[in-house]
């Protein structure tokens, strides 16, 4: 999902070898959006001396309006759509396309799951799963929802790209119309479970905007931004949509889980905004020094994203282990410590990236692998298992691993061992299918 590289090739060499035709602004948007997500998570964590973890936006509700600028996951999915369109057109065979797109996504994710699964098992066997440790076992898997949704986007790229090529904005309108219908059924008629369909309609609609950008069809970004902002504002003002564009603890309705029409409007405004900045952004990304940093960041982006909550909780865990009294969240002392906590989190994240970054590097093609062959059905099965496994794990976490703790994924109860098994099997199926047949 980033700049592809070859093992042993330095970032400086990759940067120097970048063709002039590459859209460097897209790569800049990718790393910038994930960076904003990481920073947002670090800022929102309100940890107290007793080891409980709250949300700063709940402590200071007035800050929720900031999420209208900092909830940038739609930009990541928009960029994904752009990249997937180009990638599928250059590698049209389904299994090969999946393996190429998912290799740098699933390998570091499986390593993350394996490491944290082992840690969770040891913690529970020692009976140490209380306080911040218990919270960590539940929280560290939450970012995996992004991986799960991204997997679905990759899986559905071929059929949705064909719809885009035939209908253009009509394909986007159909997905957006689905999101409208879901919210009407959910809020006006109280239909159960229908809300979960918006995980597909909302995020795939944003993803479809990436296809439109790839073909130069977003010609009025100002109108897109203004329309999205106005739509989101009206929906929140009229209800029942909350102000925050991220999930809040204890809220009756969330714009994020499941996604709502308000979040789709928010995505439209963000996409319009980044497209308005395309000219200066492209010139900035074209600078040699900037582009080198973008290449470096793209090479470690998924590893950093997977481990940034581990680093954050590690910082707080160290402070509590040394009996450092944490200031009250949102107090003057708390705000004064923000730069120090972020710096400490960045250092620990860098150490974790150094330890695990090699798993994000693309593997060399299998010797004798063919570019033809029937791997589509196996690849489809693999990515389906992987996305449900990853989504299930994001919901259930590693807490209660030995007790069989479960969480509801749509309408099905899932446990952590079952989720891990599905994710691992799915990854292996995708790998096998994508290698093709030996010649």
N, C-alpha and C positions, 0 to 999 in steps of 0.2 A: 504493500500500500504506500510505498515511498519510492525513493530513487533506487533502482536496482544497481547492485554492484557485483563485483567479482571478488571472491575470497583472495586476500593478499593485495588487492588494489587499494591504495590509500585514498582518503577523501580528497586530498589535493589533486591527485591524478584524475579522479572522477570529475571533479569540478572543472579542471582544465580541458577534459575531453567532452564536456557537455556540448551537444550540437546547438547551433544558434536558433534552431527551430523549436527547441523545448520551451514550454510555457513555465518559466521559472516562478512566476507569480503564484501559480497553483501550488508549487512546492513550498513557497513561503507561507501561504495560507494554511497548509497542512500542519507545519510545525508550530506556527503561531497559535492556531486554534487549540491544539493539544496542550501547548504551553499555558494558555489561558485557563484551560480546564484544571490542570495541575495546580496552578496558583490559586484558583478559586476554591479547590478542595482544602488546600492548606489554610486559606483565610477563613473558611466557614467553620472549621473545627473549633468547638468551644469545649475544651477539656478542663475538668475541675480536679481538685486534689484527691477526691475519692475515686478517680479513675473513670467517671462517667463521661461520655462524649455527646455533646449537644450540637446544635446548629446556631451559628451566630445570627442568622437571619430570623430565627425564632426569638432570640434574645433581644434583638433590635429590629423589629418588623419594618421600620422605615427604610432599612437597607435593601428590602426586597426589590425595589425598583431598579437597583443596580444589575439585577439578573437580566434585564432587558438588553444590556450591553455585554455581559460576561457569560451568559449561557450561549456558548458558541458551538455546541455539538452540531447544530444544523450546517455550519460551515464545513465541518469535517465530512459530513455525509454528502454535501454538495460537491466537494472536491473529489470524494470517492466516486461519485457518478461520472464526473469528467474523466478520471483516470481509467475507470472500468470500461467506458465506451471505447477509448483508444486501445486499451489492452485487448479487448475482445476482437476488435477489428483486425488486429495484428496476429492474434492467436485464436482463430474461430473454433477449434475443436474444444468441446465442453470440458473434458477431463483435464486437458493440458492447460486450458485457461484457469480452471479452479486451482490446480496445483501451483501454477505460477503466481496467482494473486494471493494465495493463502499461506504459502510457505513461510513468509516472514511474519505472518500473523499467528498461525497455530503453533509453530515450534516454540517460540518464547512463551506463549500462553500455556502450553503443556508443561514446560519446565516450571513456570510459576505455580501451577496447580500441584505438581509433584512435590516441590519444595514445601509449600504451605501445607499440603496434606500430611507430609511427614512431621512437620512442626506441630500441627494440630494433634496428631496422634500421640506424640511425646508429651505435650502439654496436658492432655486429658488423662493419660496414664499416670502422670505425676500428680494429678488432682490440682493443677495450678490454673485451671480455666475460670478464674474469677477476676473481678476488677477489670483493669484495662486489657489484660490478656484475653479474657473472655470476649470483650468488645472487639478486640482485634480479629479474633477468629470469625466474627460475624461480618465485620466491615471490609476486610481486605479484598473480598471477592466482589464487592458491589460494582466496581468499574467494568466487570466482565459483561455487564449488560450491553455495553458499547460493542464488544467483540461479537456477541451474539447477533445483534442487529446488523452489524457490518457483514457477518457471514451470510445472512439472509439476502443482503443487497448483492453480494457477489453471486450467490446461487441464482438469483432471479434476473441478473443482468442480461443474459441472451434473449429471453422472451420479451422483457420490457424494452430492450434496445430495438427489437424488431417493431414493437408497437410505436416507439418514438419515431423510427424512420418512416413509418407509414402515416402517423397522425400528428407528429410534432407536439404542439401545445395541447392538442386534444387528449393525448395520453396522460399528460400531467393533470388536465382538467378532470379526467375520469377518476384518477386517484384522489384528488382533492374533493371531488363530489362524494366519493366513498367515505372520506373523513367527516364530511358534513352529515351524511346519512347516519353514520355511527353515533355522532354526538346527539342527533335528534332522537334516535332510538334510546340512547342512554339516559338523557336528561329529561326528555319530554314524556317518554313512555316507560322508563324504568326497566328496559329489557336486560336481563342478566347476561353477563359474560361478553356481550357484544362490544364493550369498550376495548377489549384486547385486540380487536381487529385494527384499531388505530396504530398499533405498533407497526403494522404493515402499511396502512394507507398514508399516515402522516410522514413516516420516515422515507418510504419509497417515493412519495411525491417530491420531497426535498432532493432525493437522489436523482429523480428524473430531471430536475433543474440542471444537474451536472451534465446530462446528455444534451440538453438544449444549449448549454454553454459550449460544449465540444463542437457543435455545429453552427456556432455563431448566431444563435436564435434569441439571445437575450439582448434586445436592442433598446429597451427603455428601462434601464436599471433604476432610474429615479422614480418612475411610476411604480415599479415593483416594490421599492423600499417604502414609498409613501403609502401605497395601498396596504402593504403588510402591517405597517405600524398603525395605521388608522383602524384596520380590521381587528388587530389584537387589542387596541385601546378600547374599542367599542364592546368587544366581547367581555373584557374584564370589567368594564364599567356597568354593563347590563347583567352580568352574571350568567351562569354560576361559576365562572372561571376565576381562579385566584390571581392575585397580582404576581406572585413569584413564578418565574419560568423554570425553577428547579423544584424538586420534591421537598416538602416540608414535613417534619415529624408531626403526626397526629392530625393532619388536615383531612377534611372529608373528601375534598376533590383535589387532585394533583394535575397540573398541566403536563407532567412528565410520565407518570406511570399509572394508567396508560396515557399516551400522548393525546392531546386535545386539538381541536380546531384552532384554539388560541395559540398553541405552540407552532402549528403550521404557519399561521400568519406571522408569528415571530421569526420563523425561518425565512419567510419571504422578505421580510424587512432586512434581515442580516445579509441574505444573498444579494439583494439590491444594493445594499451599502458597500459590500466588498467589491461588487462590480463597478460601482461609481469610483472606487479608489484604484481601479485596475491600472490606469496609466501611470500615476506616480509609484504605485506598488511594483509594477514591472520594471520601472527604471531603477528603483531601489534594489530589487533582487538581482538586477544585471551587474551590479558592482561586484568586482572580483572578490573582495573581502567578505561581503555579505553572502554571496553565493557559496563560497567555501563553507561558511558557518551553517548555511541551510543544508548543504550536502552532509555535513557532519551530524547535524541534528536529525535529519531524515534517517540516517543509518542507525540511530539509537532510540527513535521516538517511541516505538511500541514497548521497548524494554523499560524506558523511563515511565511511561504511562502505567504499565502493569505494577511497578514497584514503588510508585510515589506515595501511596497510602501506607505501605510498609515503613517507608522512611519517616513519614510524619508521625506514625504511632511509635516508631523507635525513638524519636526525639523526646516525645512526651513520656514514654516508658523509662527512659534514662533519667529524666528529671525526677520522676516519682520514685525511682529506685534509690536516688540519693536524697530523698526526703525534701526536695525543693518544693516549697509551697507555691502553687500556681495561683496567679491573680484571678479575681473574678472576671469572667468573660465580659468584654466590652467596657471594662473599667479603664481608667487612664493608664494604669500600670500594664494592663493587658495589651493595649494598643502600643505602648512604648516598646514592648517585647516582640512585637510582630516582625520587625526586620531581622532580629536575632533568630527567631524560630524558623523563619523562611530560609535564612542562610544555612542554619543547621540542617534543615530538611534537604536543601539543595546539595549539601556536601554528602549526606548519607545516601541520597539518591544517586549521586555520581559514583559512589563506591559500589552500590548495588548494580549499576549499569556496567561498571568495569568488570564485575564478576560474571554477569549474565549476557552481555552484549553479543558474544559470539554465537548465541543461539538465534539471533536475529539476522545473521548473515545468510544470504541465499546459498543453498547447497548446489554443488556442481551437478549437471544432468547425469542421470544414470548411464553407464557405458552401454552402448547398443540400443538405447531407447529409441523407439520409433515415434514419428510424429503422426502416425495414423493408427487406427485401432479402435475397438469398442470398449471404452472405459466410462462412457457417459452414465449408465445406470448405477454403476458402483460409486462413481463420484457424487451423483445426486444423493444416494443413500448416505454416503459419508458426510457430506456437508449438512444434511438434515440432522443426523445424529450429533454432529459437532455443535450445531447452533442450539439445539435443545439442551444438550449437556451443559454448555457454557451458560446459557440463560438460567437453567435450573440452579447451577452452582452460584450464580450471582444473587439468587434469591435466598437460598438456604444457608450459604456460608459454610464454614468448617466447625462452627460451634455445635455441640451435641453430636459429634461424629460417632462416638461409640454408643450413644443412646438411640440412634436412629432418628434424630430430629429431621422433620420434613417441612417443606413449604409448598404452596400451591402454585404451579406453573400453568396458567390459564385455568383448567379445571382438573388437573392431575397432580396428585401428591408426589413429590420427588425428594429423595434423600441425597446427601452429598456423595456417598459411594456410587449410587446409581448415576448421578450427574457426571462424575469423573469417568466412569466406565463408558458412558455414551460419548463424551468428548474425545476420549482416547481412541475408541473404536472408529469414530468418524474421521479423526485425523489420519489414522492408518489407512482407511479405505481411500481417502482422497489422495494420499501419497502413492498408494499402489495403482490407482486408476490413472493418475497423471503421468506415470512413468511410461505408459504405453507398452507395446509388445517388443520384445527383443528381436532384432533383425538378424 
